Amino acid sequence: MTRELKYGKVRVVLSEDVHPETFLAGFHGVGHVGWIAVKHVVEKLEAQRVGYLFTQYMPPFVNVRSGIRTPYELYFSQGMLIFLPNVPVSPKDFISVPEALAELSITLGVKLSVLFGGLDASYKEPDAKPRIAPTRAFLLSKEDLIKEKGYPVLEEHLGIVGPLAILLSVFEANNVPAVAILPYAAADRPDPRAAAEAIKVFQEITGVRISVEELLEQGERLEKEVAEVEKKIKEAMREREPPMYHV
């Protein structure tokens, strides 16, 4: 049974009735770490597609893989709702989409949110460990684990921008345990090695086991895949622009 929800101008279509305990998301930020990580989780867990997001500004691009693969999709596996952006989120969706995702996860009763992102490797600290950006509720609920694993909290002077910032803000305001996992990554190319580091921390937090060996071999292929998608989106956006007339 299809269920439709509306959050501002974002329309969420759920094709399955799901009751997640955990929410995962990542985007095409530094090193494309977030997107690589959630894509890998979806593929390794053979997660079921359970929903879609539609917005006025979503990129006009789809491809075919066991049906049509749409720009913004939701997957479900092992009690986890996973947002997978198959293409980079439109800059005009940077606020509305993450806000809708946060509100959706709260509506569905999610108890933990794990977000993937990357830090520019030029800011790399000597210890090189992935940083975490936790909400206060996460700090309180996972205090023992944080101490045991020695997760360093993101330095105050670095900060977070983009969709992850919106998600964390909504989760903080609603007292939801949430954490962004932020490994250092190459800023100029897809960095699957950094995504593997993020997934290792995710495994420690959730107990979900996911092999990351394949990620370490996928750098060149992912770089070509991202470049091709971005090229097609730019071409599609040019076709949508009205012709310019000069007197």
N, C-alpha and C positions, 0 to 999 in steps of 0.2 A: 504494500500500500504506500503510495507516494504521499509525502507530507511536505508542505511548503511553509517556510517561515520567512518573515521579512524583518530586517534590521536596517533601518534607515532606507537607503537606496540599494541595499544589497539583498538579493533574493537567494535563499538557501532552499534547495530541493533535496530532500532525503528520500531515497528509494527503498530504504530498509529501516525497520524500527531498531535502533541501537541504544544501548545503555552503557556508555563508556565510563571508566573510572579515571583514565589518563588521556590527556590531549597532547599531541605532538605537532610541531610546525617548524618550518624552516623556509628561507627565501634565497633569492639569487643575490646575496650580498657579497662581502669580501670573500674571495676564493670560491664563490658559489657553495660555500660549506653547508648552509642550511638546506638548500635544494638537494645537494648530493646525498646528505645524510638521510633525509626523509624518503627520498627515492629509493635508497638502498634498503631502508627498513621495510618499506612497502613490498619491494621485490623479494627480499629474503624471507619475509613472513608470509608471502603469497596472500597479502591482505585483500579483502573484498572491497570493491568500490561501492560506496553506499550513499554518495551525495555529490552535489555540484553547487558552486556559487556562480551567480550571474550578476554582472554590474553593467552600467552604461558604458564604462570605459575599458572593459576587459579586452585584451589583445584579440584581434580578429584572426585567430590561427588555431587550427586543430590538425591532428594527424590520426592515422588509423592504426589501431593495435587492439585486436579482439573487439572491434567496434570503434566508435569515435572517441578519441582521447581529447577531452576538453581542457580549456586553460586552467581552471581552478577546480580541483576535485577533492573529495573526502573519501578516506578508506577506513576500514575497521579490521582489527585483528587483536586477539588476546586482551580484550577489554580496553583497547586503545583506539581513539579516534584520531586519524592522521590527516592533516591538510597537506596536499601535494600540489604546488603550483607548477604545472607542466611547462609554463612559460614565465618569464619575469613578470611580476605584478606591475601593472601600469602605474606610473607615478601618481596619477589622479586617484588611484585606489589605495595609496599608501596608508591612509587613515581609515577609510570606510571598511576595507576588507579585514584587516586585523581586529578592528573594533567589533565587527560582526562575528568573527571567529571566537573572540573572547566571550561575547554575550551568548553565542550558541553553546559553547562548552559549559558555561554556567547554567544555562537553561537545562542542559542534559544531565547535570549533576556531577560533572567531573570533579575529582578530588585532588588531582595533581596535573600540572601542565609542564611539559619539558620542551624547550625551544632551542633550536640550533642556529648558530651564527658563527661569524669569524672575526678575528682581530687582525688588523694590518701587521704583518710580520716586522715591519720597520719599527714598531713599538715594543718588540720582543724583550721581555725581561730575562735575566740570566737563568732563572729556574725553568723557563719555557713551558711550564705547566698550563693547561687550559684554564682560563678564568671562568668563574660562575657569576651570574648576576641574579641573585635570589630576591624574591619578595620576602617581607618580614614573616609572613605565615610559613614560608618554606624554611627560613632560618630556624624558626621555633620548632617545626615538626621534624626537621632532619638535623638537628644540632649535633647529635652523637655521630652520625655518618660523616658530616662535614669535618668534625675533629679527627675522626678515625682516618679518613682518606686525605686529609690535609688540603682540601680544595681551596685555592686562593680566590678571594673575592675580587672582582674587577676593581682596579684602582679608580678612585673618584675622578681623577683628571681625564680619564679616557672617555667615559660616557658611551651611550648607545643612541643611534639615530635610526629612523625608518620604521618598518612594520613591527619589529621586535619591541621597540620603545612603546608603541601603542598597546600591544598585547600585555607587556609587563605593567603598564600604568593601570589598565582596566583590572588586571588580576590583583594588583596591590590595593586598589580602591575597594575591591570586593572580598578582600581577605582570603584569596585563593593561593594555596601553596604552588608557586611557579618558579622555574629557574631557567635562565638562558645559559647554555654551555657554549663557551667561546674560545676555541683553540686559535693559536696564531696561524695565519694562512697567507699564502701569496696573494697579493692584491691584484695582480695583472693576469691571472689565469685560474681555471678551475683547480682546486687543490684537494683531491680525494684523500691524500694522506692526513690532512687536517680533519676532514670529515670522519675518518676512521678514529682519530683521537677523541672526537666528540662522542661518537657512538660508544667507545669504551667507557666513558664517564656515564653515559646514559644507562649502560648495562649495570654499572655499580649502583646507580640510584634506584632502578626499577627491578633488577633481577632478571630482565628479559635477555636471553642469550642470542646474539647475532654475530655471525662470522664477518670479519672485515678484511679478510685476505684479498678478496677480489678487488676491493677498492684501491689497494696499493698498486694494482696493475692497470688501472683504468684512466690514468691521467690524459694521455694523448687522445683516446677515443672521446672522452667527455669534452675535451677542449673543442674538438671538431663538431660535436653534437650541439654544443652551446652556440658556437659561431654560426652554424647553419640555421638554427631557430631564430637567432637575433636578426640574421640577414632577411629571412622571410617575413618577420614581423615588420621590419623597416619598409620592405617593399609593399606590404599590405597597407601600412599606414599612409604611404605616399599615394596609393591608389584612392584612398578615402578622401584625400584633401581636394577641395574644389579647385578648378583651374583658375589661374590668375589672369585677369585681363588688364591691359594697359591702354590708356588713351593716347 
